Amino acid sequence: MLLDFFFTLRRHQLPVSIREHLLLIEAIQAQTIGPDLTEFYHLARTTLVKDESNYDKYDRAFAEYFKGIETLAGVSAEIPIEWLLRQAELTLSAQERAQIEAMGGWEEMMAQLRQRLEEQKERHQGGNRMIGTAGTSPFGAYGYNPQGVRIGQDRSRHRSAVKVWDQREFRNLDGNAELGTRNIKIALRRLRRFAREGAAEEFDIDNTISRTARNAGLLDVQMRPERRNAIKVLLFLDIGGSMDDHVKLCEELFSAARSEFKRLEYFYFHNCLYDHVWKDNRRRLSARTPTLEILHKYGHDHRVIFVGDATMSPYEILQPGGSIEYDNPEAGSVWLQRVLTTYRKTVWLNPEPEELWNYRQSVAIIRDLFKGRMYPTTLGGLELAMKTLAR
């Protein structure tokens, strides 16, 4: 088993040696950890990964090899895992789906969830009311309901959940990802504005010749400040959930942005902007940056770029407490509007195909907030976005 894991790590270009692999086996034989996947994850990473820059590659390899072996985390009520085991996928016709009605509002849905947690004593499957699997209840996994609370499901399927019960683990984007094309860099380069500032440290040939000629041939050496990229960019990246489908494209964009913009600050968020963001997805619960701090720290001359598919429940944008992860005191739209008010030049890049935007209510809401400044993450869309920011 561990030999296949070793080759999986090597296939993901991790510099893992046989000696380190043997050390991991010795640690397991010495029973330094229990039969827990999370403990094995940290032990193997400590043993096999020598450089933090390879953590992302390790996470990818680990997720590929142990795909499907997960534990339910972050649940504050006692919901046995066997209730949530995936035993059947619900398949409904278009007419049947049309017959399933939403629950009548945010407060009603949360009240009914609390009631179900108090009442339920056993596992349910295929039902329409209790927490279970493969049914039409708004609470559970692998079923269908136009609005609901997803509990115990490994990934998004219909992308309309109002709340996600599980604790989620997101990975940082790889800033050194190989670009599939140089055109992304060329498109971003349209925003670059070069200016000369700082101490005079570069030899100015033209001015030296001119001043020497005016000085009757006596050499008059002239220096000038080095030409630097003066543009300042704030980059906000949606991570996790439905954005998992767009990781490769976002990594290429992230890598190009780090290369082209020397004054780049980036932060992660999930689905919609709220009162905090983070720099490291491994520490997103313990090392958060208040959004208000960003608005006060970075000047109004920054260009702001949001990258996200804007695909979520409308509650997440418009409703206090609408975040799928925590009880946010203010609606996401309030925080987006604060950013738009502070930074006049702000755009949203959407990796979803533009022809799907009209079918996503949340996309229309954010597009209206940004006054139409939402662009597809294509070469043409990038060029239009950069022209908008450069005006």
Contacts in CASP RR format, 6 or more apart in sequence:
PFRMAT RR
TARGET T0000
AUTHOR 0000-0000-0000
METHOD contacts of the structure
MODEL  1
MLLDFFFTLRRHQLPVSIREHLLLIEAIQAQTIGPDLTEFYHLARTTLVK
DESNYDKYDRAFAEYFKGIETLAGVSAEIPIEWLLRQAELTLSAQERAQI
EAMGGWEEMMAQLRQRLEEQKERHQGGNRMIGTAGTSPFGAYGYNPQGVR
IGQDRSRHRSAVKVWDQREFRNLDGNAELGTRNIKIALRRLRRFAREGAA
EEFDIDNTISRTARNAGLLDVQMRPERRNAIKVLLFLDIGGSMDDHVKLC
EELFSAARSEFKRLEYFYFHNCLYDHVWKDNRRRLSARTPTLEILHKYGH
DHRVIFVGDATMSPYEILQPGGSIEYDNPEAGSVWLQRVLTTYRKTVWLN
PEPEELWNYRQSVAIIRDLFKGRMYPTTLGGLELAMKTLAR
2 21 0 8 1.000
2 24 0 8 1.000
2 25 0 8 1.000
2 28 0 8 1.000
3 21 0 8 1.000
4 65 0 8 1.000
5 44 0 8 1.000
5 65 0 8 1.000
6 16 0 8 1.000
6 21 0 8 1.000
8 61 0 8 1.000
8 64 0 8 1.000
8 65 0 8 1.000
9 16 0 8 1.000
9 48 0 8 1.000
9 58 0 8 1.000
9 61 0 8 1.000
10 16 0 8 1.000
11 61 0 8 1.000
12 57 0 8 1.000
12 58 0 8 1.000
12 60 0 8 1.000
12 61 0 8 1.000
12 64 0 8 1.000
13 57 0 8 1.000
14 48 0 8 1.000
14 49 0 8 1.000
14 54 0 8 1.000
14 57 0 8 1.000
14 58 0 8 1.000
14 61 0 8 1.000
15 50 0 8 1.000
15 54 0 8 1.000
16 48 0 8 1.000
20 47 0 8 1.000
20 48 0 8 1.000
21 48 0 8 1.000
23 47 0 8 1.000
24 43 0 8 1.000
24 44 0 8 1.000
24 47 0 8 1.000
24 48 0 8 1.000
27 33 0 8 1.000
27 43 0 8 1.000
27 47 0 8 1.000
28 40 0 8 1.000
28 43 0 8 1.000
32 43 0 8 1.000
33 39 0 8 1.000
33 40 0 8 1.000
33 43 0 8 1.000
36 71 0 8 1.000
37 66 0 8 1.000
37 69 0 8 1.000
37 70 0 8 1.000
37 71 0 8 1.000
38 71 0 8 1.000
41 62 0 8 1.000
44 62 0 8 1.000
45 55 0 8 1.000
45 58 0 8 1.000
45 62 0 8 1.000
48 58 0 8 1.000
49 55 0 8 1.000
49 58 0 8 1.000
53 176 0 8 1.000
55 172 0 8 1.000
55 282 0 8 1.000
56 171 0 8 1.000
56 172 0 8 1.000
56 173 0 8 1.000
56 174 0 8 1.000
57 174 0 8 1.000
59 171 0 8 1.000
60 171 0 8 1.000
68 154 0 8 1.000
70 154 0 8 1.000
71 81 0 8 1.000
72 79 0 8 1.000
72 81 0 8 1.000
72 84 0 8 1.000
72 152 0 8 1.000
72 166 0 8 1.000
73 166 0 8 1.000
73 167 0 8 1.000
74 165 0 8 1.000
74 166 0 8 1.000
74 167 0 8 1.000
75 151 0 8 1.000
75 165 0 8 1.000
75 166 0 8 1.000
77 117 0 8 1.000
79 117 0 8 1.000
79 131 0 8 1.000
79 151 0 8 1.000
80 123 0 8 1.000
82 123 0 8 1.000
83 122 0 8 1.000
83 123 0 8 1.000
83 124 0 8 1.000
83 131 0 8 1.000
83 132 0 8 1.000
83 133 0 8 1.000
84 132 0 8 1.000
84 133 0 8 1.000
84 140 0 8 1.000
84 141 0 8 1.000
84 151 0 8 1.000
84 152 0 8 1.000
84 153 0 8 1.000
85 133 0 8 1.000
86 133 0 8 1.000
86 141 0 8 1.000
86 142 0 8 1.000
86 153 0 8 1.000
86 154 0 8 1.000
87 125 0 8 1.000
87 133 0 8 1.000
87 134 0 8 1.000
88 125 0 8 1.000
88 126 0 8 1.000
88 133 0 8 1.000
88 134 0 8 1.000
88 142 0 8 1.000
89 134 0 8 1.000
89 142 0 8 1.000
89 143 0 8 1.000
90 126 0 8 1.000
90 134 0 8 1.000
90 135 0 8 1.000
90 136 0 8 1.000
90 142 0 8 1.000
90 143 0 8 1.000
90 144 0 8 1.000
92 100 0 8 1.000
92 136 0 8 1.000
92 144 0 8 1.000
97 144 0 8 1.000
97 146 0 8 1.000
100 136 0 8 1.000
100 144 0 8 1.000
100 145 0 8 1.000
100 146 0 8 1.000
101 146 0 8 1.000
102 145 0 8 1.000
102 146 0 8 1.000
102 147 0 8 1.000
103 109 0 8 1.000
103 112 0 8 1.000
103 138 0 8 1.000
103 147 0 8 1.000
103 148 0 8 1.000
105 147 0 8 1.000
106 162 0 8 1.000
106 315 0 8 1.000
106 319 0 8 1.000
106 322 0 8 1.000
109 138 0 8 1.000
109 147 0 8 1.000
109 148 0 8 1.000
109 149 0 8 1.000
109 162 0 8 1.000
112 138 0 8 1.000
112 139 0 8 1.000
113 139 0 8 1.000
113 149 0 8 1.000
116 129 0 8 1.000
116 130 0 8 1.000
116 131 0 8 1.000
116 139 0 8 1.000
117 131 0 8 1.000
119 130 0 8 1.000
120 130 0 8 1.000
120 131 0 8 1.000
123 132 0 8 1.000
124 130 0 8 1.000
124 131 0 8 1.000
124 132 0 8 1.000
124 133 0 8 1.000
124 137 0 8 1.000
125 132 0 8 1.000
125 133 0 8 1.000
125 134 0 8 1.000
125 135 0 8 1.000
126 132 0 8 1.000
126 133 0 8 1.000
126 134 0 8 1.000
126 135 0 8 1.000
126 136 0 8 1.000
126 137 0 8 1.000
126 143 0 8 1.000
127 135 0 8 1.000
127 136 0 8 1.000
127 137 0 8 1.000
128 135 0 8 1.000
128 136 0 8 1.000
128 137 0 8 1.000
129 137 0 8 1.000
130 137 0 8 1.000
130 139 0 8 1.000
131 137 0 8 1.000
131 139 0 8 1.000
131 140 0 8 1.000
131 151 0 8 1.000
132 139 0 8 1.000
132 140 0 8 1.000
132 141 0 8 1.000
132 151 0 8 1.000
133 140 0 8 1.000
133 141 0 8 1.000
133 142 0 8 1.000
133 143 0 8 1.000
134 142 0 8 1.000
134 143 0 8 1.000
135 142 0 8 1.000
135 143 0 8 1.000
135 144 0 8 1.000
136 143 0 8 1.000
136 144 0 8 1.000
136 145 0 8 1.000
137 143 0 8 1.000
137 145 0 8 1.000
138 145 0 8 1.000
138 147 0 8 1.000
138 148 0 8 1.000
138 149 0 8 1.000
139 148 0 8 1.000
139 149 0 8 1.000
139 151 0 8 1.000
140 149 0 8 1.000
140 150 0 8 1.000
140 151 0 8 1.000
140 152 0 8 1.000
140 153 0 8 1.000
141 150 0 8 1.000
141 151 0 8 1.000
141 152 0 8 1.000
141 153 0 8 1.000
142 153 0 8 1.000
142 157 0 8 1.000
144 158 0 8 1.000
146 160 0 8 1.000
147 160 0 8 1.000
147 161 0 8 1.000
147 162 0 8 1.000
147 313 0 8 1.000
148 160 0 8 1.000
148 161 0 8 1.000
148 162 0 8 1.000
148 163 0 8 1.000
149 161 0 8 1.000
149 162 0 8 1.000
149 163 0 8 1.000
149 164 0 8 1.000
149 165 0 8 1.000
150 156 0 8 1.000
150 161 0 8 1.000
150 163 0 8 1.000
150 164 0 8 1.000
150 165 0 8 1.000
150 166 0 8 1.000
151 165 0 8 1.000
151 166 0 8 1.000
152 165 0 8 1.000
152 166 0 8 1.000
153 166 0 8 1.000
155 241 0 8 1.000
155 244 0 8 1.000
156 241 0 8 1.000
156 242 0 8 1.000
159 242 0 8 1.000
159 311 0 8 1.000
159 312 0 8 1.000
160 313 0 8 1.000
161 313 0 8 1.000
161 324 0 8 1.000
162 313 0 8 1.000
162 315 0 8 1.000
162 316 0 8 1.000
162 322 0 8 1.000
162 324 0 8 1.000
163 322 0 8 1.000
163 324 0 8 1.000
164 324 0 8 1.000
164 325 0 8 1.000
168 240 0 8 1.000
168 241 0 8 1.000
168 270 0 8 1.000
168 325 0 8 1.000
169 281 0 8 1.000
170 239 0 8 1.000
170 240 0 8 1.000
170 268 0 8 1.000
170 270 0 8 1.000
170 281 0 8 1.000
170 284 0 8 1.000
171 239 0 8 1.000
171 281 0 8 1.000
172 268 0 8 1.000
172 280 0 8 1.000
172 281 0 8 1.000
172 282 0 8 1.000
173 237 0 8 1.000
173 239 0 8 1.000
173 247 0 8 1.000
173 250 0 8 1.000
173 251 0 8 1.000
173 254 0 8 1.000
174 251 0 8 1.000
174 254 0 8 1.000
174 255 0 8 1.000
175 251 0 8 1.000
175 254 0 8 1.000
175 255 0 8 1.000
175 258 0 8 1.000
176 255 0 8 1.000
177 248 0 8 1.000
177 251 0 8 1.000
177 252 0 8 1.000
177 254 0 8 1.000
177 255 0 8 1.000
178 255 0 8 1.000
179 185 0 8 1.000
179 252 0 8 1.000
179 255 0 8 1.000
179 256 0 8 1.000
180 252 0 8 1.000
183 379 0 8 1.000
184 252 0 8 1.000
184 253 0 8 1.000
184 256 0 8 1.000
184 379 0 8 1.000
184 382 0 8 1.000
185 256 0 8 1.000
185 259 0 8 1.000
185 260 0 8 1.000
187 379 0 8 1.000
187 380 0 8 1.000
187 381 0 8 1.000
187 382 0 8 1.000
187 383 0 8 1.000
187 386 0 8 1.000
188 256 0 8 1.000
188 257 0 8 1.000
188 260 0 8 1.000
188 261 0 8 1.000
188 382 0 8 1.000
188 386 0 8 1.000
189 260 0 8 1.000
190 383 0 8 1.000
190 386 0 8 1.000
190 387 0 8 1.000
190 390 0 8 1.000
191 231 0 8 1.000
191 233 0 8 1.000
191 260 0 8 1.000
191 261 0 8 1.000
191 303 0 8 1.000
191 386 0 8 1.000
191 389 0 8 1.000
191 390 0 8 1.000
192 229 0 8 1.000
192 231 0 8 1.000
192 260 0 8 1.000
192 261 0 8 1.000
193 229 0 8 1.000
193 230 0 8 1.000
193 231 0 8 1.000
193 390 0 8 1.000
194 227 0 8 1.000
194 228 0 8 1.000
194 229 0 8 1.000
194 230 0 8 1.000
195 227 0 8 1.000
195 228 0 8 1.000
195 230 0 8 1.000
196 224 0 8 1.000
196 225 0 8 1.000
196 226 0 8 1.000
196 227 0 8 1.000
196 228 0 8 1.000
197 225 0 8 1.000
197 228 0 8 1.000
197 230 0 8 1.000
198 225 0 8 1.000
198 226 0 8 1.000
199 225 0 8 1.000
200 223 0 8 1.000
200 224 0 8 1.000
200 225 0 8 1.000
201 223 0 8 1.000
201 225 0 8 1.000
201 226 0 8 1.000
202 223 0 8 1.000
202 224 0 8 1.000
202 225 0 8 1.000
202 226 0 8 1.000
202 227 0 8 1.000
203 221 0 8 1.000
203 222 0 8 1.000
203 223 0 8 1.000
203 224 0 8 1.000
204 222 0 8 1.000
204 223 0 8 1.000
204 224 0 8 1.000
207 222 0 8 1.000
207 224 0 8 1.000
208 219 0 8 1.000
208 220 0 8 1.000
208 221 0 8 1.000
208 222 0 8 1.000
211 220 0 8 1.000
211 222 0 8 1.000
212 218 0 8 1.000
212 219 0 8 1.000
212 220 0 8 1.000
214 220 0 8 1.000
228 262 0 8 1.000
229 260 0 8 1.000
229 261 0 8 1.000
229 262 0 8 1.000
229 263 0 8 1.000
230 263 0 8 1.000
231 261 0 8 1.000
231 263 0 8 1.000
231 303 0 8 1.000
232 263 0 8 1.000
232 298 0 8 1.000
232 299 0 8 1.000
232 301 0 8 1.000
232 302 0 8 1.000
232 303 0 8 1.000
233 257 0 8 1.000
233 261 0 8 1.000
233 263 0 8 1.000
233 264 0 8 1.000
233 265 0 8 1.000
233 302 0 8 1.000
233 303 0 8 1.000
233 304 0 8 1.000
233 305 0 8 1.000
234 265 0 8 1.000
234 266 0 8 1.000
234 267 0 8 1.000
234 294 0 8 1.000
234 298 0 8 1.000
234 302 0 8 1.000
234 303 0 8 1.000
234 304 0 8 1.000
234 305 0 8 1.000
234 343 0 8 1.000
235 254 0 8 1.000
235 257 0 8 1.000
235 264 0 8 1.000
235 265 0 8 1.000
235 266 0 8 1.000
235 267 0 8 1.000
235 304 0 8 1.000
235 305 0 8 1.000
235 307 0 8 1.000
236 266 0 8 1.000
236 267 0 8 1.000
236 268 0 8 1.000
236 269 0 8 1.000
236 273 0 8 1.000
236 277 0 8 1.000
236 304 0 8 1.000
236 305 0 8 1.000
236 306 0 8 1.000
236 307 0 8 1.000
237 250 0 8 1.000
237 254 0 8 1.000
237 266 0 8 1.000
237 267 0 8 1.000
237 268 0 8 1.000
237 269 0 8 1.000
237 307 0 8 1.000
237 308 0 8 1.000
238 268 0 8 1.000
238 269 0 8 1.000
238 270 0 8 1.000
238 271 0 8 1.000
238 306 0 8 1.000
238 307 0 8 1.000
238 308 0 8 1.000
238 309 0 8 1.000
239 268 0 8 1.000
239 269 0 8 1.000
239 270 0 8 1.000
239 281 0 8 1.000
240 270 0 8 1.000
241 270 0 8 1.000
242 309 0 8 1.000
242 311 0 8 1.000
242 312 0 8 1.000
243 250 0 8 1.000
243 308 0 8 1.000
243 309 0 8 1.000
243 351 0 8 1.000
245 309 0 8 1.000
246 308 0 8 1.000
246 309 0 8 1.000
246 351 0 8 1.000
246 352 0 8 1.000
246 377 0 8 1.000
249 351 0 8 1.000
249 377 0 8 1.000
250 307 0 8 1.000
250 308 0 8 1.000
250 351 0 8 1.000
250 377 0 8 1.000
253 307 0 8 1.000
253 349 0 8 1.000
253 377 0 8 1.000
254 266 0 8 1.000
257 264 0 8 1.000
257 266 0 8 1.000
257 305 0 8 1.000
258 264 0 8 1.000
265 298 0 8 1.000
266 279 0 8 1.000
267 277 0 8 1.000
267 278 0 8 1.000
267 279 0 8 1.000
267 289 0 8 1.000
267 294 0 8 1.000
268 277 0 8 1.000
268 278 0 8 1.000
268 279 0 8 1.000
268 281 0 8 1.000
268 284 0 8 1.000
269 277 0 8 1.000
269 278 0 8 1.000
270 324 0 8 1.000
270 325 0 8 1.000
271 312 0 8 1.000
271 316 0 8 1.000
271 323 0 8 1.000
271 324 0 8 1.000
272 312 0 8 1.000
272 316 0 8 1.000
272 317 0 8 1.000
272 323 0 8 1.000
272 332 0 8 1.000
272 333 0 8 1.000
272 335 0 8 1.000
272 336 0 8 1.000
272 366 0 8 1.000
273 291 0 8 1.000
273 306 0 8 1.000
273 332 0 8 1.000
273 335 0 8 1.000
273 336 0 8 1.000
273 339 0 8 1.000
274 291 0 8 1.000
274 323 0 8 1.000
274 328 0 8 1.000
274 330 0 8 1.000
274 332 0 8 1.000
274 335 0 8 1.000
275 290 0 8 1.000
275 291 0 8 1.000
275 292 0 8 1.000
275 328 0 8 1.000
275 329 0 8 1.000
275 330 0 8 1.000
275 335 0 8 1.000
276 288 0 8 1.000
276 289 0 8 1.000
276 290 0 8 1.000
276 291 0 8 1.000
277 288 0 8 1.000
277 289 0 8 1.000
277 291 0 8 1.000
277 294 0 8 1.000
278 284 0 8 1.000
278 287 0 8 1.000
278 288 0 8 1.000
278 289 0 8 1.000
279 287 0 8 1.000
279 289 0 8 1.000
280 287 0 8 1.000
291 335 0 8 1.000
291 338 0 8 1.000
291 339 0 8 1.000
295 338 0 8 1.000
295 339 0 8 1.000
295 342 0 8 1.000
300 342 0 8 1.000
300 343 0 8 1.000
300 344 0 8 1.000
302 343 0 8 1.000
303 343 0 8 1.000
303 345 0 8 1.000
303 346 0 8 1.000
303 389 0 8 1.000
304 339 0 8 1.000
304 343 0 8 1.000
304 345 0 8 1.000
304 346 0 8 1.000
304 347 0 8 1.000
305 346 0 8 1.000
305 347 0 8 1.000
305 348 0 8 1.000
305 349 0 8 1.000
305 385 0 8 1.000
305 389 0 8 1.000
306 346 0 8 1.000
306 347 0 8 1.000
306 348 0 8 1.000
306 349 0 8 1.000
307 348 0 8 1.000
307 349 0 8 1.000
307 351 0 8 1.000
307 377 0 8 1.000
308 348 0 8 1.000
308 349 0 8 1.000
308 350 0 8 1.000
308 351 0 8 1.000
309 350 0 8 1.000
309 351 0 8 1.000
309 352 0 8 1.000
309 363 0 8 1.000
310 348 0 8 1.000
310 350 0 8 1.000
310 352 0 8 1.000
310 360 0 8 1.000
310 362 0 8 1.000
310 363 0 8 1.000
310 366 0 8 1.000
310 367 0 8 1.000
310 374 0 8 1.000
311 352 0 8 1.000
311 360 0 8 1.000
311 362 0 8 1.000
311 363 0 8 1.000
312 324 0 8 1.000
312 362 0 8 1.000
313 322 0 8 1.000
313 324 0 8 1.000
313 362 0 8 1.000
314 361 0 8 1.000
314 362 0 8 1.000
314 365 0 8 1.000
315 321 0 8 1.000
315 322 0 8 1.000
316 322 0 8 1.000
316 323 0 8 1.000
316 324 0 8 1.000
316 332 0 8 1.000
316 362 0 8 1.000
317 331 0 8 1.000
317 332 0 8 1.000
317 333 0 8 1.000
317 336 0 8 1.000
317 362 0 8 1.000
317 365 0 8 1.000
317 366 0 8 1.000
318 331 0 8 1.000
318 332 0 8 1.000
318 333 0 8 1.000
318 365 0 8 1.000
319 331 0 8 1.000
320 328 0 8 1.000
320 329 0 8 1.000
320 330 0 8 1.000
320 331 0 8 1.000
321 327 0 8 1.000
321 328 0 8 1.000
321 329 0 8 1.000
321 331 0 8 1.000
322 328 0 8 1.000
322 331 0 8 1.000
323 332 0 8 1.000
333 365 0 8 1.000
333 369 0 8 1.000
336 366 0 8 1.000
336 369 0 8 1.000
336 370 0 8 1.000
337 369 0 8 1.000
339 346 0 8 1.000
340 346 0 8 1.000
340 369 0 8 1.000
340 370 0 8 1.000
345 388 0 8 1.000
345 389 0 8 1.000
345 391 0 8 1.000
346 370 0 8 1.000
346 373 0 8 1.000
347 370 0 8 1.000
347 373 0 8 1.000
347 374 0 8 1.000
347 375 0 8 1.000
347 385 0 8 1.000
347 388 0 8 1.000
347 389 0 8 1.000
348 366 0 8 1.000
348 367 0 8 1.000
348 370 0 8 1.000
348 373 0 8 1.000
348 374 0 8 1.000
348 375 0 8 1.000
349 374 0 8 1.000
349 375 0 8 1.000
349 376 0 8 1.000
349 377 0 8 1.000
349 381 0 8 1.000
349 382 0 8 1.000
349 385 0 8 1.000
350 357 0 8 1.000
350 363 0 8 1.000
350 374 0 8 1.000
350 375 0 8 1.000
350 376 0 8 1.000
350 377 0 8 1.000
351 376 0 8 1.000
351 377 0 8 1.000
352 360 0 8 1.000
352 363 0 8 1.000
352 376 0 8 1.000
353 376 0 8 1.000
354 376 0 8 1.000
357 363 0 8 1.000
357 364 0 8 1.000
357 367 0 8 1.000
357 374 0 8 1.000
358 364 0 8 1.000
363 374 0 8 1.000
366 374 0 8 1.000
367 374 0 8 1.000
373 385 0 8 1.000
373 388 0 8 1.000
375 381 0 8 1.000
375 382 0 8 1.000
375 384 0 8 1.000
375 385 0 8 1.000
375 388 0 8 1.000
END
